[in-house]
Amino acid sequence: MPGPVLVPVLGDQLTRDLASLRGRTKKDTVILMMEVADETTYVKHHKTKIVLILSAMRHFAAELRKAGWTVDYIALEDDGNSGSFTSEISRAVDRHGASEVRVVEPGEWRVLKALEGLKGPLPVPLEILPDDRFVCSLNEFYTWAQSRDTLRMENFYREMRRKTGLLMDGDEPEGGQWNYDHDNRASPDKDMDPPPAPKFAPDDVTCEVIGMVERRFADHFGSLDKFCWPVTSDQAEAALDAFITQRLPDFGTYQDAMVHGSDDLFHSLLSTSINLGILDPVECCRRAEQAFRDGKAPINAVEGFIRQIIGWREYIRGMYWLEMPELAEANALNATRPLPEFFWTGETEMRCMADCVRSTRDNSHAHHIQRLMVLGNFALIAGVRPQEVEDWFLVVYADAYEWVELPNVAAMALWADKGRLASKPYAASGNYINKMSNYCGDCAYSVSKKTGEGACPFNPLYWDFLIRNRKVLESNHRIGRAYATWDRMKPDKQQAYLDSAKAVLDGLKPASGGWARD
């Protein structure tokens, strides 16, 4: 009689309807779940991120066992744990006398290559199945990309709207517009009152993981004092309910706003659950759509939320696989500066940067504008080496897996791919941050001062970035006009910008090593 089919379930595949489990029976299947050292240390992940993933895995394994599945669970500190996916799969094949291995394709290039490398050494067949938890298959995305000269998300997003039927009125978009982004750029309002996000107190399983992480990963970045992320599908559903009823109505209007000390505002905080697999992304969209149809949320909020999921998330995933492995080494602007130390410490008089790093350290989270237009913007205009910025983002955020992090940082924030993804670099002076936040009012620097002592560092760095990269960027129709402004400046004003930028850059202390990949 043949042995059981071995079904490895990776840490971001915590979905009961996973393709590798579909059609399997509980009698002839062994589910393998693995906590391995390689995945916790290939970069030194934030403590919160490690706790989140390992706790969610342990809870999911318990759910599977309760449902009658046989689960072979390898904990991180188990005797004999080899520390790698590939070795643990090989050991499990021998241990169970497996006749076959079925696994859903991983989300990261390096893990896929490792699994593909097992096909020869394993004594049994290994089948790698497509991950159909996404709206758009990779083959579908490749076909879409091959038929276009420019790969803009907006065009892709419209196809996903048509495919899912979300916010559609027959063949036309609901409300007559595909995109309500122009309604979603309000500055923070002193009278706005965001409801608190739901918090999930750690249970015994999570507390055990917290203790292990504090002991084993004491030198990793971040704090676990405020750990409250959802780690089960029930908790994730409760978080979705709270967002739809309490914060979705104002999410769109204020989605780009930033407020000192207010880490959540109206954001959903659902990306960790969606990326783990404990929350279905399309169901999130359908719940939001229903709120619109019930008159409980405006279309600009609902469309903006849906666009983030079936537009941006799906598009980013496709671009990752389309552009790998070259994207991981891309550096179109030849940026070589080391990551500044204050990305870890938060010790800077730039109030915006300090607050974003604080939220990142405490929560393993910062919302998308903080990531793009404060942290990413500074790294871009300061000329920080993309691979160091990419690894930092991968380390510090609980929702960061390489497939979603790398395109967002390399291509969107740093323009390292020379515009394959974004039509222009998202470089900005302090004026943008002042418009979209309350950071600047009590900052040690003056956002209205352009150069010299006390000037907001973003102001001279913006112009220094443009001049450093003039040969590459001047022909870009979306940013090229800035050079006409520069050319109209008097030479002494131009020099003041360059001198001020040099003073800022010379004062940056490089981060110490050991946290990123070699």
N, C-alpha and C positions, 0 to 999 in steps of 0.2 A: 504494500500500500504506500503510495507516495507521501512524502512528508508535507507539512503545512506550507502555505504561502506566507512568506515573511513580508510584512508591510511596514517599512520604516515611515514614521510620521515626524517631520521636522518641527522645530520650535515655532515656526510661523505658519504652520499648517493645521491649526487646532480646530478643524472643521469636521463635523460628523459625516457630511456628505462628500468627503474628499474622494476624488476620482479613483484613487488606489483602493479604497474601501468599497466602492460601489460594485454591487454584484457579488461581493464576498460573503461567505457564511461564517458564523462564529465557530463552527466546528473545525474548519480547515484553514484558519487564519491565525497568525500570531502578529500582533502589532508591536513594533519595536520603537521605543522612544528613548532618546539618548541625550543626556547632559554631558557635553565633552569639553575638555579644557581648551581645545583649539578654538572653539567658538566664543569663549569668554575672554580670550587673551590675544587673539590675532591683532586687535587693537584693544586698548585698556578701557573697555566700556564703562560708562557711568554705572555706579552701584544700583541705582534705581532700575536701569534697563535690564541688568542681570536678574534682579529680583523679580521684575515683571514677567520676563520670559520663563524663568524656571518655575515660578509659582503657578503661572498659567498652564504650563506643561503638566505639573503635578496634579492640578485640579482636573485637567482634561483627562489624564490617565485614570483618575478615580471615577469620572463620569463613564468612561468606556468600560471599566471593570463592572461598575454597577449595572450597565446595560448588557452584561454577559460576555464581553469580549475578553480574550486572553491578551494581556498586555505585559510585555517584557520591558520593564523600566530600568534604565541604567542611570543611577544618580551620580552626581559629580564626584562624590567622595567614596563611592563603592570600591571595594577591593577589586583590583584587576581591571578597572576602567582604563582603557588604552589611551583615551584623550582625543580620539578622532572618529568622525562618522564612518569612514571607510573601514577602519579596523574593527569598530563595534558591529558593523553589518556582517563582516566576515566571521567574527566570533559567534554572532547570533545564528548564522547559517549552520555552523558546525553544532552549536548547542541544541538547536531544534531539529536538525536534520531536514532543513527546509528544501523544498523542491523548486522554489522559484522566489525571486525578490521582485516586488512591485512597489515603485515609489513615484510620487508626483515630482515633477521637475522642481528643483529648488529655485528660489528667487535670485540667487547670486551666481555670477559667472564662475567664481573660483570653486564653489561647491558643486556646480554642474560638472566642471572638468574633473573634479575628484571622483564623482560618482561614475562618470563615463570611463574613468581609468580603472574601475572595478570590473568592467565587463569581461576582460580577459582573465584576471586572476581568480574570480569567483568560480566555484565548481558547478554553479547552477545559473540558469538564465536570469538576467537583470533587465526588467522593463521599466523605462522612464516615461511616465505618462504626462501629457500636457496638463498644465494647471488651468482648469476651466472655471475657476472662481472669478475670473475677470470677464468683463463684457466682451472685450476684443481679444481674440486669440492672437498669438504671435504671428502665425501665417497670414492672418487677416491684416494685421498691422503692416507686415512687410509688403503685402500687395498694395495697400494704400500708399505706402511711402514710395514704392517704385514707380507709381504713376504720377508723381509730382516733382517739380523742380524745387519747391520750398515746402518745408514740413511744419506748417504752423498749426498750433493746437486748436485754434478756432475752427478751422475747416474739419479737423478730425472730430471735434466735439459735436458739431452739427450732425455728423454721421452717427455718432453714438446716441444722440437724442432720437433720431429717426429709428435706429435699431431697437431701442428700448421702449419708445413711445412716451418717454417721460416728458412732461410739460409740452405735449403736442396737442394741437387742435386739427385733427386730420393730418394733412401733409404740411401744415404750417405751424410755426412755434406759437405756443400759448402767449397771448398778449400782443402778437405781431412782431416781436423782437426775439432774436436768439440770445442776446447778451444784455444784461442790465448793469454792467460793471460801472457805468457812469453814475449810477445811483448809489454806489457802494463805496464812496470815498469820503465820507463825512469825517471831519475832525472831531476829536473828543468833545463831548458836551458836558459842562460842569454839572448839569442836572440829570445826566443819565445814571441809572441805578441798576447795574447788572446783578441778577440773582446769583447767589453762590453756586458754584458747580458741585455736583454730588461727590461726596467723599466715601470711600469704601474702607472701613477699618480692617487692618490685617487680621485674618483668622489664624488658627494654630499652624496651618500649612505655610502660610506666608510668613508668619513670625519665625518659623524654623528656617526658612530660606534667608530671611533677613539676617538672622544670627550667623548663618554660614557665610554669607557674603561679607558681613562686617569683619569676620575673622579671616577669611581666605583672600579677600580683595581689599584689604584695608588701605592700600596705597592707590586705589582707583579714585577717580574724580567723583565728586558729588556727595550729597547727604541723603540719608534714608529717614530723617526725622519726620518728614511729611508724607511718607509713602501712603497713597490712597487710590491708586489706579485700579480699575476693574480687572479682575483676573479670571472671571468665569463668564460664560455666555449670559447667565441670568443678571449678573452685575452690569455687563455691557448693555443689555436690553434696558435696564433701569436707567443707565446713563443716557441712552438714546431717548427714552421717554422724557427725561428731565430736559434735555436740549430742545426737543420738538415743542414741548408745552411752555417752557420758560424763557428760552434764549433765542430760538430761531426767529421770532418776529423782528428782533432788532439786529440779528446777526449781519444781514447784508449791509445795512446802513453804516455800521461801525466796524466792519471786518478789517479795515486797514488802520484803525485808530490804535494809538499806544498811550497808556497812562502809567505813570511811575507808580510802582508798587502794586499795580492791579494786573495779575498775571493771566487771568482767564477772560475778562470782559464777557462778550457774548459768544465766544468760540465754543465749538462742540466738544472738543477734547476726545473725539472718537477715533482718531487716527491710530492710536495704539491698539485698540480693540479690533479695528478693521484689518490692520496689518498683521496681527496675530492670527486672525481667522476666526475669532470668537464672535464677530459681528458681520453680518452680510452687507456688503456695500450697496447693492441695488435695493435691498430692503430699506436701508437708511434713506435712500432717495425717494422711494415710494411713500415712506412715512411723511417725508417733507412735502411731497407733492400733495398728499391727502390733506395736510394742514392748509395748504393754499386753497384747495378746492372746497374745504370746509369754512373758508373765510377766517382762518386763525393765524395766517402768516402771509405777508405781502409777497408778490411775485419776485421782487428784486432780491429778497432774502432767500427764497426757495431756489430760484435759478442760480444764485451765486453758490449755494451749498451743493446743488446737484452738479454744477460745472466743476467744482473742486474734485468730485469723486469720479463721475463717468467721463469728464473731460480731462482735467489735468492729471489725475492719478493714473488713468488708463494710458494716456499719452506718454507720460514719463516712463512708465514700464516698457512700452514699446520702444521708445527712444533708447533706453538703456541697452536692451538686447540688440537693437539695430546697430548701435555705435560701439559696442564692446568687441574686443578689449581695448581698442585705441583710446576710448574716452577716458580711461583711467590714467593715461599718461599725457592727455592733451594739455597744452600750455601755449595757446595761440598768441598771447601777449608777452610771452617770455618773462613772466613774473618769477622772481627768485628770492624775495625777502622772506626770512623765517617768520613763523607765526609769532606775534607778540605775546609776551608772558601774561598780559592782563586778560587774554582770552580765558585763562585758567583762574586767575586770582580775582578778577574784577577790580583790581586796584588801579583805577584811572579816574581822573577828574572829569572825563567825559560822562555826563550823567546818563545818557542813553546807553552807552556801552556797558557801564557799570550795572545798570538795572537789568539789562538783557542777560548779562553773565550771571547775575544773582539768581534770576528766575531759572536759568538753565541749570545752575548748580543745585538749587533747592528742589526743583520739580522735574528735571530732565525734560523740560518743555519751554518753548517760547513760540509765539504764534508766527504765522508766515511772513508778516511784514517786519517783525523784529529780526527774523532770520535773514530775510532778503535785503531790506533797506537800511538796517543798522549794522548787524554783524557781517553779512556778506558784502555790503556796500563798502564798509571800511577795509575789509580784506582786498577787495577789488582795487580801490583807488590807492591803497598803500602798496600794491604790487606784491602781495603775499603769494608764495608758491602754491599753486592749486592743490597739489597732493597733500600738503600739510593742512590746508583748510578743509579739504574733503575728509581727511581722517578725523579732524576735530569734530566736525558735524556728525560723523558716524559714531564717534565715541559718546557724545554728550546727550543725544536726544533719544528718548524711549521709543519713538516711532521710526527710528532710522535703521533701515536695512539698505544695503548698497544699491539695490535696484531703484529705490526711490530717492535716496540721498545723493548719489553720485550725479545724475543728470541735473537735479535741482541746484547743486553747488557748482559743479564744473561748468555746466552750460548756461544755466539761468543766472546764477549769482556772479560767476567769474568770467563768463564769455570765453572760456578756455577752448571751446570747440569752434571758435571763429564764426558764430552765428548760425550753426546748423539748427539749433533749437530756438534761440531768442534773436529777434531781428536787430537788437542793439544791446550794448552793455547797460545794465541798470546802475549806472554811476549817478550820484546825486550829491549836492552840497548840503550844508546844514539846513537850508531853507525847506527842503522836503520834510526832514524830521521835525522841524518846528511847526510846519503846517499840520502834520498828522499826529502830533503828540503834545504832551505838556512837559516833556523832558527839558526843554531849553530854558524855561523861565528861571529855574533855580540852579542852573549849571554854572560851574566856575568859569566857563568860557562864554563869550558873547557870540550868539549866532549872527548878529547883525554886523559884527566886526569881521572883515574879510581877510586881513593880513596882520602880522605883527603879534606882539605879546597879548595874550588874552583872546585872540581870535579863535572861533570854532575850528578845530582841526579839519573838519570835513570841507571847509571852504577852500583853503589853499590846496589840499590834497586832490580835490576834484579837478582843478585846473592843471595841476602837476600830472595827474593821470592822463588827461587829454593830450598834453604836449608830449609826454613820454611815448604815447602810442599814436601820434598823429599820422604816421605813414599808413597804419593799418585802418584807422577809424575815419579819416577825413572824408573818404568817399561814401561812408554810410549815410544814407539819406535821412535817417532818424536822429543822427547826432552831429552830422557834418556842419550844420548851421552854427554850432557853438564855436567853431573855429573862426567864423566871420566876426563873432563878438570878441574873441581873443585878439584878432588882428586889428581891431579898432582901438584896443587899449594902448595907452602910452607905454613906452618901453619901461619907465620906472615902475609903473603899476604891474606890468608883467613880471618884472624882476622881483617885486615884493611878494607876489604869489609864489614864485619859485623858491625864494629864500625862506619864506615861512613854511612851505612844505618840507624843505630840507631839514629845517629845525625840528619839525614834528617827527620825521622819519629817523633822524639821527638820535632822537630821544627814546625810540622804541627798544625795549629790552627783549631779546629773543627768548622764547619759551625753552625750558630745559627739555632734554630728550627723553626717550623711553616710553612715550605714550602712543606713538604712531608706528605704522609699518616702516621698515627700512626701505 
